[in-house]
Amino acid sequence: MRALRDFDGLRPRDLSGRQRLLVVYVTCLVTTVLVYTFLYNVGMRTLEGRPQSMFRSLNAVVATLTTTGYGADSPWTSPLMLGLLVTMQVTGVVIGFVTLRVLVIPLFERAPLTLDDRLSVKANHVVVAEYRRDTDLLLDELEGLDVGYVLLESDQEEAKRHSDSGYQAIHGDPEDGDDLERASIAEASLLITDAGDRTASIALTALERNEDLRVVSFTPTMRRTAALTEVGVDRSVAPHGLIGRRLAEKAATPVAVEASGDGNDIVVREVLVRRNSPIHGTRLGDSTVANHPDLTLVAGWFGGELRVPPSPDERLTPDAVLVVAGPEDDIAAATGDLSNVRSPLGSSRSPVVVAGLDEGGHAAVDALSEGTSVTTVDADANADPDVVGDSTEPETLHEAGIEDASALIVTVDDDATALLTVAMARSLSDDIEILGRVTDADKAAPAFRAGGDYVLSVQQVCARLVASEAHGEGVVSPAGQIRLVRADAAPFVGESLADAGRDAERGWIVIGAVRDGTVRTEGSVVVESEDDVLVAGGDDAIRSFERTVDSK
């Protein structure tokens, strides 16, 4: 059960409907008691001829409203005072019923009158209209980024469970315009829908209420993209295909960003930390890559989070990806010298085995470079694989050439089969790089223990993709999110490259100095006034940098 939030520091628009009702109730109650106290005190002094303190009047009012008795003040002789007492008695009965309905009954039921009462005021938020994956993971991701949202869930029990857990969730039909209005669709900026064949209907209904709405849909296959675009969906994502392409990129495709257009060979590349790497488990600041004199650590991808620049105290775990900038030859040499640390440069002719030919498997094959030798494996002959067989059997993997392959991409449908395939492949080859996909996020850790080098969870990637759309963050491609700019060196003159622009809060770092047409990346190089500097960082950070420093 998620902890209840305090009222402290909350603005009125941050309060849920239930919280606003309680505020109104308490305000009205206090106001009523104070007004009656004032009137009673005046009446006792002017009508009854018995002046008394305001505190005694307060006591008499509270005693009357709570029906505990009247004390020494009774009896009263003035008709106006008797009328006031009757009014207070009736008010006390009303307050009793209101207290029972607003406070007591919901307290024991542990639920509001309707789930809508728990929604805070929404504007520029995300409406999630059905979600077929790990909803808690998605909503935790949004809350972690402080992104406003409403989950519109058609299953009443699921909606109640999420609402009881503290999430902003209501029960309703996403195809019903009135239910979308309850989710404040007119004020929303983004609609996420994962409703299969109902996606088009939901998108059209939502766009009728908010024509400026951005719509992102999850779909089992990219074959529906054209149709969904026609009805107004801005982006259609097939998660299995997205992951398949990413695994292929990690296996054999270079990921690089040219520093400038003047022939300099400074690039940004990803370095994958494998489970048996000598730097696995060490502090990032103590790693050989971080201390290389000619390379700069631009960013790190840890547990699905991109950090620019990374903290030297980060621990290097399986699936960590380091984004390194420097001369391409130095990057290749540095990563090659480190046993079991691989840069995704791979020879274009290195054989790659793809196990599982669903949407993800086909996407992986398509993403591999044309010169790459690919062998596909699937138990279903109708999928037209190169090798028909069970990927968990050693004979099948032997037939696919697992001993000579540089990488195995596992995109089979079942997580249990995926784990066994990873373990079998690892038992057959210590050198092969194994990259896999699992559906359940909880299966990612077992996949690493089974021998995987790089594992992506469908649930986690989908949650990160929603975060990307709602918050401008990246999903699964670290280097693809890094921008390089060339700027005037004036703000950094006299500083070494090792010290210049290393503030983690800025989100950008200086990776090189351009001097006489040559890029210098050694940390000991001191920036001079005639130099230009190369700065790397995320989009937002670079835009902030460009507002303060002249870029070229």
C-alpha positions in Angstrom: 0.0 0.0 0.0 1.4 3.4 -1.0 1.8 5.9 1.8 -0.8 8.7 2.0 0.6 12.1 1.1 0.6 15.0 3.5 -1.3 18.2 2.8 1.8 20.2 3.6 3.0 22.2 0.7 0.2 21.2 -1.6 -1.5 23.8 -3.8 -5.3 23.7 -4.1 -5.0 22.2 -7.7 -2.8 19.4 -6.3 -5.6 18.2 -4.0 -7.8 15.3 -5.1 -11.6 15.6 -5.1 -11.7 13.8 -1.7 -9.1 16.0 -0.2 -10.9 19.2 -1.4 -14.1 17.9 0.1 -12.4 17.4 3.5 -11.0 20.9 3.3 -14.4 22.4 2.5 -16.0 20.4 5.3 -13.5 21.5 8.0 -13.7 25.1 6.8 -17.5 25.1 7.0 -17.5 23.4 10.4 -15.0 25.9 12.0 -16.9 28.8 10.4 -20.2 27.6 11.7 -18.9 27.1 15.3 -17.3 30.6 15.3 -20.4 32.3 14.0 -22.6 30.6 16.5 -20.2 31.4 19.3 -20.3 35.1 18.4 -24.1 35.2 18.2 -24.6 33.3 21.4 -22.2 35.6 23.3 -24.0 38.7 22.0 -27.4 37.1 22.8 -26.4 36.2 26.4 -25.2 39.8 27.0 -28.0 41.8 25.3 -31.0 39.5 25.5 -30.5 37.5 28.6 -28.6 40.1 30.6 -25.9 37.6 31.5 -22.6 38.7 29.9 -19.9 36.0 29.8 -16.6 35.3 28.2 -16.2 34.2 24.6 -14.7 30.9 25.7 -17.7 30.1 27.9 -19.9 30.9 24.9 -17.8 28.5 22.7 -18.2 25.8 25.3 -22.0 26.2 25.3 -22.1 26.1 21.5 -20.0 23.0 21.2 -22.1 21.3 24.0 -25.2 22.1 22.0 -23.9 21.0 18.7 -22.7 17.7 20.1 -25.9 17.2 22.1 -23.9 16.7 25.4 -26.0 19.2 27.3 -26.3 22.9 28.1 -24.7 23.3 31.5 -25.3 26.3 33.8 -26.5 28.6 31.1 -30.0 27.1 30.9 -32.8 28.0 31.0 -33.2 30.9 28.5 -36.1 33.4 28.5 -35.7 35.4 25.3 -37.5 34.0 22.2 -34.5 35.0 20.1 -32.1 33.0 22.3 -34.4 30.0 22.2 -34.6 30.3 18.5 -30.8 30.4 18.2 -30.6 27.3 20.5 -33.1 25.4 18.3 -31.1 26.4 15.2 -27.9 25.2 16.8 -29.5 21.9 17.8 -30.7 21.3 14.2 -27.3 22.2 12.9 -25.7 19.7 15.3 -27.8 17.0 13.9 -26.9 18.0 10.3 -23.2 18.1 11.2 -23.5 14.6 12.7 -24.9 13.2 9.4 -22.4 15.0 7.3 -19.5 13.8 9.5 -20.8 10.3 9.2 -21.0 10.5 5.4 -17.8 12.4 4.7 -15.5 11.0 7.4 -16.7 7.9 9.2 -18.1 5.7 6.5 -15.2 6.3 4.0 -12.8 5.7 6.8 -14.1 2.3 7.5 -14.7 1.5 3.8 -11.2 2.7 3.0 -12.5 4.1 -0.3 -14.1 7.3 -1.5 -17.7 7.6 -2.7 -16.3 7.3 -6.3 -12.9 6.9 -7.7 -13.1 10.2 -9.4 -13.1 11.9 -6.0 -9.4 10.9 -5.7 -8.3 12.7 -8.8 -6.4 15.9 -8.4 -7.1 18.8 -10.8 -5.5 18.0 -14.2 -4.0 20.0 -17.0 -1.4 19.2 -19.6 -1.4 15.6 -18.3 -1.2 12.1 -19.8 -4.4 10.0 -20.2 -3.6 6.3 -20.2 -6.6 4.6 -21.9 -6.2 0.9 -21.2 -2.7 -0.6 -20.7 -2.1 -4.3 -21.2 1.3 -4.6 -19.5 2.6 -3.9 -16.1 0.5 -0.9 -15.2 2.1 -0.3 -11.8 5.5 0.0 -13.5 4.2 2.5 -16.0 2.5 4.7 -13.3 5.5 4.5 -11.0 7.6 5.8 -14.0 5.3 8.7 -14.5 5.1 9.6 -10.8 8.9 9.3 -10.6 9.1 12.0 -13.3 6.4 14.1 -11.6 4.2 13.8 -14.7 0.5 14.2 -14.2 -1.7 11.4 -15.5 -5.1 9.6 -15.3 -5.5 5.9 -15.9 -8.9 5.1 -17.5 -9.4 1.4 -16.8 -12.3 -0.6 -18.1 -11.9 -3.4 -15.5 -13.7 -2.1 -12.4 -11.7 -4.3 -10.0 -8.4 -3.3 -11.5 -9.4 0.4 -11.4 -10.3 0.1 -7.8 -7.1 -1.7 -6.9 -5.0 1.0 -8.5 -7.0 3.8 -6.9 -6.7 2.1 -3.5 -3.0 1.9 -4.0 -2.8 5.6 -4.4 -2.7 5.9 -8.2 -4.7 8.4 -10.2 -7.1 5.8 -11.7 -10.8 5.7 -12.5 -13.1 3.1 -14.0 -14.7 3.8 -17.4 -14.9 2.9 -21.1 -12.2 4.7 -23.1 -14.5 4.6 -26.1 -17.1 6.6 -24.3 -16.6 10.3 -24.7 -18.2 11.1 -21.3 -15.7 8.8 -19.5 -12.8 10.4 -21.3 -14.2 13.8 -20.1 -14.0 12.4 -16.5 -10.3 12.0 -17.2 -10.1 15.6 -18.3 -9.2 14.7 -21.9 -9.9 18.2 -23.0 -7.0 19.5 -20.9 -4.6 16.6 -21.6 -1.5 16.8 -23.8 -0.9 13.2 -24.5 -3.1 10.0 -24.9 -1.5 6.6 -24.4 -3.6 3.7 -25.6 -2.8 0.0 -25.6 -6.2 -1.4 -26.5 -5.7 -3.7 -29.5 -8.5 -3.5 -32.0 -10.2 -0.7 -30.0 -7.2 1.7 -30.5 -8.7 3.5 -33.5 -12.0 4.0 -31.8 -10.4 5.4 -28.7 -8.2 7.7 -30.6 -11.0 9.1 -32.7 -13.3 9.6 -29.7 -10.5 11.4 -27.8 -9.6 13.6 -30.7 -13.2 14.8 -31.0 -12.8 16.2 -27.5 -9.3 17.5 -28.0 -8.0 18.0 -31.5 -4.6 19.2 -30.3 -4.1 15.9 -28.4 -0.9 13.9 -29.2 -1.8 10.2 -29.5 0.7 7.3 -29.0 -0.5 3.7 -29.4 1.1 0.3 -28.7 0.4 -2.2 -31.4 1.4 -5.8 -31.9 2.6 -5.2 -35.4 3.8 -2.3 -37.4 1.5 -3.4 -40.3 -1.2 -1.3 -38.6 0.8 1.9 -38.6 -0.7 3.4 -41.8 -4.3 2.8 -40.7 -3.6 4.2 -37.2 -1.9 7.3 -38.7 -5.0 7.8 -40.9 -7.2 8.1 -37.8 -4.9 10.6 -36.1 -2.4 8.5 -34.1 0.9 10.4 -34.0 3.1 7.5 -33.2 2.5 3.7 -33.3 5.0 1.5 -31.5 5.3 -2.3 -31.7 7.4 -3.0 -28.5 8.7 -6.3 -29.7 9.9 -4.8 -33.0 11.4 -1.8 -31.1 13.4 -4.1 -28.8 14.4 -6.4 -31.7 15.9 -3.5 -33.6 17.7 -2.3 -30.4 19.2 -5.7 -29.8 20.4 -5.9 -33.3 22.1 -2.5 -32.9 23.8 -3.6 -29.8 25.0 -6.8 -31.5 26.6 -5.5 -34.6 25.7 -1.9 -35.6 27.9 1.0 -34.8 26.3 3.8 -32.8 28.2 7.0 -33.4 27.7 10.7 -33.6 30.1 12.8 -35.6 31.5 15.8 -33.6 31.5 18.2 -36.5 31.4 18.5 -40.2 35.0 19.5 -40.7 36.6 16.1 -40.9 37.3 15.5 -37.2 37.0 11.9 -36.2 35.7 12.4 -32.7 32.7 10.2 -32.1 30.4 9.1 -29.4 30.0 5.4 -28.9 28.3 3.0 -26.5 30.4 0.5 -24.5 28.4 -2.4 -23.0 29.6 -3.8 -19.7 29.3 -7.6 -19.8 28.7 -9.8 -16.7 32.3 -11.2 -16.7 34.0 -7.9 -17.4 37.0 -7.1 -15.0 35.2 -3.7 -14.4 31.9 -5.3 -13.5 31.0 -4.3 -9.9 33.6 -1.6 -9.6 33.0 2.1 -9.2 32.7 3.9 -12.4 35.4 6.4 -11.3 37.8 3.5 -10.7 37.3 1.9 -14.1 39.9 1.8 -16.9 37.5 3.4 -19.4 36.8 6.4 -17.1 40.5 6.9 -16.5 41.6 6.6 -20.1 43.7 9.8 -20.9 42.2 10.3 -24.4 38.5 9.4 -23.7 35.7 11.2 -22.0 32.7 9.6 -20.3 29.8 11.5 -21.6 26.9 9.6 -20.1 25.9 6.3 -18.5 22.9 4.1 -18.9 22.1 2.5 -15.5 18.9 0.5 -14.9 17.2 2.2 -17.8 18.1 5.7 -16.6 20.4 7.9 -18.7 22.7 10.1 -16.6 24.7 12.9 -18.2 27.4 13.0 -17.0 27.4 9.8 -14.8 28.5 9.9 -11.2 31.9 8.4 -10.5 30.2 6.5 -7.6 28.0 4.5 -9.9 28.5 0.7 -9.8 29.0 -1.0 -13.1 26.5 -3.8 -13.3 25.3 -6.0 -16.1 23.3 -4.1 -18.7 25.2 -0.9 -17.9 26.1 1.1 -21.0 28.8 3.7 -21.0 28.6 6.5 -23.6 32.2 7.4 -24.4 33.6 10.2 -26.6 36.9 10.4 -28.3 38.9 9.4 -31.3 37.3 6.3 -32.9 40.6 4.4 -32.9 41.2 5.1 -29.3 37.7 3.9 -28.3 38.1 0.7 -30.3 41.6 0.0 -28.8 40.5 0.8 -25.2 37.4 -1.4 -25.3 39.3 -4.1 -27.1 42.0 -4.2 -24.5 39.4 -4.8 -21.8 38.4 -8.5 -21.7 34.7 -9.0 -21.9 33.9 -5.3 -22.5 32.5 -4.9 -25.9 31.8 -1.9 -28.1 29.0 -2.6 -30.5 31.3 -2.1 -33.5 31.5 -5.8 -34.4 32.7 -6.8 -37.8 30.0 -6.4 -40.5 30.8 -10.0 -41.4 30.6 -11.5 -37.9 27.9 -14.2 -37.9 24.8 -13.4 -35.8 22.2 -16.0 -34.7 18.6 -14.8 -34.2 16.4 -17.2 -32.2 12.7 -16.5 -32.6 11.1 -15.0 -35.7 8.2 -13.0 -34.4 7.8 -9.3 -34.9 11.0 -8.7 -32.8 13.0 -11.3 -34.6 12.2 -9.9 -38.0 12.9 -6.4 -36.8 16.3 -7.6 -35.6 17.2 -9.2 -38.9 16.1 -6.1 -40.8 18.2 -3.9 -38.5 21.4 -5.8 -39.0 23.8 -4.4 -41.6 23.7 -5.9 -45.1 27.1 -7.4 -44.8 26.2 -9.3 -41.6 25.8 -13.1 -41.9 22.5 -13.9 -40.1 21.2 -17.4 -39.2 17.6 -17.5 -38.0 16.1 -20.2 -35.7 12.5 -20.9 -35.0 10.5 -24.0 -34.0 7.7 -23.1 -36.5 8.6 -24.0 -40.1 5.9 -21.6 -41.3 8.1 -18.7 -40.1 10.6 -19.8 -42.8 13.8 -19.8 -40.5 17.2 -21.0 -41.7 17.1 -23.7 -39.0 13.8 -25.3 -37.9 14.1 -26.5 -34.3 13.9 -25.8 -30.6 16.4 -23.1 -29.6 16.7 -24.7 -26.1 18.3 -27.8 -27.7 22.0 -27.9 -28.2 21.7 -29.7 -31.5 19.6 -26.8 -32.9 22.1 -24.2 -31.8 25.0 -26.2 -33.1 23.3 -26.4 -36.5 22.8 -22.6 -36.4 26.6 -22.2 -35.9 26.6 -21.0 -32.4 30.3 -21.7 -31.9 31.4 -19.3 -34.7 28.8 -16.6 -34.1 29.7 -13.3 -32.5 26.2 -12.7 -31.0 23.0 -14.4 -30.3 19.7 -12.4 -30.3 17.0 -14.2 -28.3 13.4 -13.0 -29.3 11.4 -16.1 -28.5 7.8 -15.6 -27.3 8.0 -17.3 -23.9 10.2 -16.0 -21.0 10.9 -19.5 -19.7 12.1 -20.5 -23.2 14.2 -17.4 -23.5 15.9 -18.1 -20.2 16.7 -21.7 -21.1 17.9 -20.6 -24.6 20.3 -18.1 -22.9 21.6 -20.7 -20.5 22.1 -23.3 -23.2 23.9 -20.9 -25.5 26.2 -19.8 -22.7 27.0 -23.4 -21.9 28.0 -23.9 -25.5 30.1 -20.7 -25.9 31.9 -18.4 -23.4 32.7 -15.8 -26.0 29.4 -15.2 -27.7 27.5 -12.0 -26.8 24.0 -12.9 -25.8 21.3 -10.3 -26.1 17.7 -11.1 -25.1 14.2 -9.9 -24.7 11.9 -10.8 -21.8 8.2 -9.9 -21.4 8.1 -9.7 -17.6 10.5 -7.1 -16.0 11.1 -9.5 -13.1 12.7 -12.0 -15.5 15.5 -9.6 -16.5 17.7 -10.4 -13.5 17.3 -14.2 -14.0 18.3 -13.7 -17.7 21.5 -12.1 -16.6 22.2 -14.9 -14.2 21.5 -17.4 -17.0 24.4 -15.9 -19.0 22.8 -12.9 -20.8 25.0 -9.8 -21.5 22.2 -7.4 -22.4 18.5 -7.9 -21.6 15.6 -5.6 -22.3 12.2 -6.1 -20.8 9.1 -5.3 -22.9 7.3 -3.8 -19.8 10.2 -1.6 -18.9 10.8 -0.4 -22.4 7.1 0.5 -22.8 7.2 2.4 -19.5 10.3 4.3 -20.6 8.8 5.0 -24.0 5.8 6.7 -22.3 8.2 8.6 -20.2 10.0 9.7 -23.4 6.8 11.0 -24.9 5.6 12.7 -21.7 8.9 14.0 -20.4 11.2 14.2 -23.3 13.5 11.4 -22.0 15.1 8.7 -24.1 14.0 5.1 -24.2 16.7 2.5 -25.0 19.3 4.4 -27.0 21.8 6.3 -25.0 24.1 7.6 -27.7 21.2 8.5 -29.9 20.2 11.1 -27.3 23.6 12.9 -27.1 24.2 16.1 -29.0 27.6 17.5 -29.8 28.2 21.2 -30.4 31.3 23.3 -31.2 31.5 26.5 -29.2 33.7 29.4 -28.3 36.3 28.4 -25.6 36.2 31.8 -23.7 34.3 30.5 -20.7 36.8 27.6 -20.2 40.2 29.3 -20.9 42.8 28.2 -18.4 40.9 25.1 -17.4 42.0 21.6 -18.3 39.7 19.4 -20.2 39.5 17.1 -17.1 38.0 19.9 -15.1 36.1 22.0 -17.6 32.3 21.7 -17.6 32.1 18.6 -15.3 29.1 19.9 -13.2 26.6 17.0 -13.2 23.7 19.3 -12.5 24.4 21.1 -15.9 24.0 17.9 -17.9 26.8 18.7 -20.3 30.6 18.3 -20.4 33.5 19.5 -22.5 35.0 16.5 -24.3 37.7 18.2 -26.5 39.5 21.3 -27.7 39.9 22.1 -31.4 43.4 23.6 -31.9 44.9 24.3 -35.3 42.5 21.9 -37.0 43.2 19.1 -34.6 40.9 17.8 -31.8 42.7 17.3 -28.5 40.9 15.1 -26.0 43.6 14.4 -23.4 42.4 15.4 -19.9 45.6 17.3 -19.3 45.1 19.7 -22.2 44.5 23.3 -21.0 42.0 25.3 -23.0 43.4 28.3 -24.7 41.7 31.5 -26.0 42.2 30.6 -29.6 40.6 27.2 -29.2 37.1 26.0 -29.9 35.6 23.4 -27.5 33.4 20.4 -28.3 30.6 20.0 -25.7 28.4 16.9 -25.3 25.1 16.5 -23.5 21.4 15.8 -23.8 19.1 18.0 -25.9 17.8 20.1 -23.0 21.2 20.6 -21.5 22.7 21.6 -24.8 19.9 24.1 -25.5 20.6 25.6 -22.1 24.4 25.7 -22.9 23.8 27.4 -26.3 21.7 30.1 -24.6 24.8 31.1 -22.5 27.7 30.3 -24.8 28.2 31.1 -28.5 28.1 27.9 -30.5 29.5 27.5 -34.0 
